[in-house]
Amino acid sequence: MAKKRIVMAIGHKDMGTNLPEQKEAVKRTAKVIADFIQDGWQVAIVHSNAPQVGMIHTAMNEFGKQHDGYSSAPMSVCSAMSQGYIGYDLQNGIRAELIKRGIYKPVSTVLTQVTVDPYDEAFYTPVKVVGRVMSEEEAKEEEAKGNHVKAVEGGFRRIVASPHPVAIVEIDAIKALMDADQIVIACGGGGIPVMEQGYNLRGASAIIEKDLATGLLAKEIDADVMMILTSVDNVTLNFGTDKEEPIHHMTIDEAKAYMDQGQFEFASMLPKVSASVNFLEAGKGRKAIITSLDKAEESLTGEAGTTIE
């Protein structure tokens, strides 16, 4: 009998924001992932990279400014670097936790590129904030390069587009690893955004929404469950008001209706619910769950979290 497959998306709360925090957070996160593996699930993992990619982007740019012969790194390269070092910690953390339990399974990080449409409207309305606070003079230099900036408290910060993911370039490698019953870390931070140009793939100055890439990955590997782990236990209606109401179960139609009503925050819960709907509509017998790391196991049986099916 084939094992059930789950794609687990880990938010930045459970990954930490710097190197020491990340190492500690991974120990806790690895235990939960190992629980699923021990229970017989085939697991693919997608992780957030927002604090890490911002740190890398800032570090590379500052180094390039202060040292002749070195240049700043484009967003696609910063994304690739973040996938590498987050995956390094995560795969080693999971491996160590499994070995403690007498389970010997390979854990691999796949440096994952995700294609985007160069004509995606998101490129005209960038929303993702990256890098440190800049002075007005530095902001003008960024704009002269064709980059976008926005005014924030204390100065300016760069903003980049968040286009929709179209296809996962390394999907065949990911499927092969899953078919071999191995644990895969893929599409980190939403994937390295690339655009097809003839035979070549060209890095895009963008950050793909991690949750949408998670939905695409779950669909492509024909997962049974997609679980998005975030900072809250449940999706709620009327978030942030005195009428806030947790949702324990939604149908696809109910989720769509709530999205149309504007119930979910644009850059927070909306992509999670949208990714869930896209995943569910692509196959039968599937389940999408949105919850916190602490409630991950309970949510499988409907005892916690928000289930969409």
N, C-alpha and C positions, 0 to 999 in steps of 0.2 A: 504494500500500500504506500502510495506516494506521501511524503511528508507535507504538512501544511507550510506555506510560505508567508512570512510577515516582513514588511518593510517598516522600519522604525526610524522616525525623524527626530533627532535630538536638538533641542533649542539651546541658545547660548547660555541660559541659566544653568544647564547641566553640563556645560563644557568649560566654564570659567572664562575670564577675560584677559588673563596674562599667563605666563608659563607656570609659575607656582600654583595658581588657582586651577589651571587646566589639569595639572597632574593629580591634584586632590579630587577634582570633580570627576575625572575619568575613572578613578577607583570605585566611586559610588555608582556611576553609570554602568560600568562593566559588570557589576554584580547583578543588576537588573537584566541586562542583556543575556548574561550567562544563565540566569533562571529560565529564560525562554528557550535557550538552546538545550538546556538540561531536560526541559519538558518535551523536547522532540521537534521544536520548530526550526525550519530553515530561515536564517535571518540575514537580511540586507540592511545596512545602516546608512542613513544620510545625516550629516551633522551641519550645524550652523557654523559660520566663520566670520560673522560681522565684526566683533572686536579685533580678531586676529588679522583679518585682511586690512583693516584700517591701520593697525599698528605696522604691518609690513609696508603698506603704501607710504605712510609717513616716514618710516625709517629709510626706505630706499630713496625717496625724494630728497630728504635732508642730506643723506650721504652724497648723493650726486651733486648737490649744490656746493658742498664743502670740499670736494676732492676732484681735481682735474682728471679727465679721462674716464670718469664714471658718469652714467646717466641715470635718470629716474626710470622706474619700472612701470610699464603699462598695467592697467587693472587686471588683464587676463593673466599676466605673469604673477602678480600678487596673489591672485586666486589660486593658481597652481601651487605656489609656495605654501599657502595656508593649507591646502589639501594634504600636502606632503607632511608637514610637521604635526598637524592635528591627527591625521591618520596614523602616524608613527606612534603617538602616545595612546591612541584609542585601540589600535590593533594589539599593542603590547599589553595594555591593561586587560583586554578581553582574554588574550592568550593566557596570561598569568592566572586569571580567575578560573578559567576552564581547567588548567593543569592542577590547580588546588583541589578540584573536584574529581580528578581522575579522567578528565575528558581531553582527548588529543585531537584537535581539529585545526587545520590551517586557517589563519585570519589574514586576509589580504586587503590592502588599500589600492583601489584602481584610480589612477589619475584620470579623471573623467572630463571630457569635453562635451559641451552641449551646444548644439547649433541654435542660432536665433535668426529671425527674419530681419534683414537690414532695413526693411521698410516698416517694421513694427512701430506703431504710433508712440510707444513708450520712449523712443529715442528723441522725440520732440518735447517730451515732458518729463525730464529726469526727476527722480524722487529720492534715491538712495544717497544718504549723506556719508562721506568717507573722509578720512584724514583729519589732521589737526585744525585748530582755529588759525586763520591767516589774517594778516594785516590787509588793509585796503590795497596797498601797493602790490602785495603778493597775489591778491585776488585778481587784480587787473592783468598781471602776468599770465595767470591761468586762463583768463578769458581770451587773451591774445593768442593762446595756443589752440583755441577752439573749445575749451572746456567750460563747463557751467559751474557757477558758484551761487551761494545764497547767503544773505545776511543772517547772522546768528548773534547771540549774546557774546560780546567781546570781539567781534570781527566777522569773518566770513569763513565758510567751509565749502569744499567742492561737493557737487552732487552729480550722480551718474544715473543712467537709465536703468530700468528694470524690465527688460523685454520678456515675453513669454518663451518658455523652452519649446523647441520644435522637435529635436531628435537627439538621442544620446549616441555619440560617436562610438564609444567602446561597449555598446550594449551586448554584442556577441561574446566578448570576453567575460562580461558580468554573468551572462546566462550560463556560460560554460562552467564557471566557478560554482554557481548555484546548483547546476545539475550534478556537480561532483560533491554536493553536500558540504561545501565550504562556506565560511562566513565572509561576507563581502562588505567593505566600506566603500561607497561610491557616491558620485554626484555631490561631494562635499561643498557646502556653501551654495548649492544650486547648480554646481558644475562650472567649469571654465567656459565662459561665453565665447563662442567662435562663429564666424560667418564663412560660408563656402565661397571661394573665389577660384573657379576652375578646378584644378586638382588640389589646390591648397586650402588650408583652414587658417583664417586670419582672426586674431584675437579682437574681441569687441570691447570697447570702453563701457562696460556695463556690469551689473550684478544681477544674476537671475534669482528670483524669489525661490528660496530653498523648498518651501512647501509645494510649489507647483512642479518643481523638478522631482520631488518625492512622489507626487501623483503619477508623473510620467514614467518613472522607474517602476513603480508598483504595477502599473498597467502593462509595461513591456515584459516584465518577468512573470506576469500572470499570478500575482500574489493573491492570497486568500484574504489577508488583512493588511490594511495600511493604518499605522498608528502614529499620530503626530503628538509628540511629547512637548508640552509647553509649560508656562509658569502657573497655569490655573488648572483646577481639577475638572472643570466643566465649561462648555460653551454656555453663555448666558444671553438672555434677551434683556433689553433695556440696560445694557452695561453701564455702570457708573452712576446709576440713578437709584432713588429709594424704592423703585419698582423692579429692581434687578431680579431676574428669575432664572435659575439654572435649568438647562435642558439635558435630560438624560437619554432621550431617544428622538431621532428625526428620520422621517422618510426623505427620499430624494426630492420629492415635490415640496415638502415642508421647508427643506433647506433652501431650495430655489426661491420660495416665497419670502423667506426671511431675508435673503440677499437682496431681493427686489425692494424690500421695505427699508433697506439701509441699516439693518440691525447690527451688522458686523463692521468693525473698524477696518478702514482701507488697507493699512499696512500691517495689520496685526491678525485678527481673526478671519477676515474676509478671504485671504488666500488659502487658509487652512480648510475652510468650508468649501471653497471653490474647487480646490484640488481633490477633496473627498468626493464631490459630485462627479467630477470628470472621471475619476478612477472607477466609481461604482457604475457609471453608465456604459463603461467599456466592457463589462462582463457580468455574468450572473453568479449568485452565491457569494458575493463579496461583502466585506464589512469595513467601514472606516471608523476609526476611533480617535477622538481628540481628548487628551487628558494630561495629567502631570506624571512625572517619572514615578512618584510615590504610589500612584494609583494604577500603574500600568498593568499589573497582573490581575487586579480586581476588575478592571475595565473589560477584560476579555469575556467575562461571564455576565456583563451588564450590571455588576454591583457598584460600579463607579464610572466616572467619565461620561462623555457624550458619544453615543453610537449612532452612526448614520448608515442606513441600509434600505 
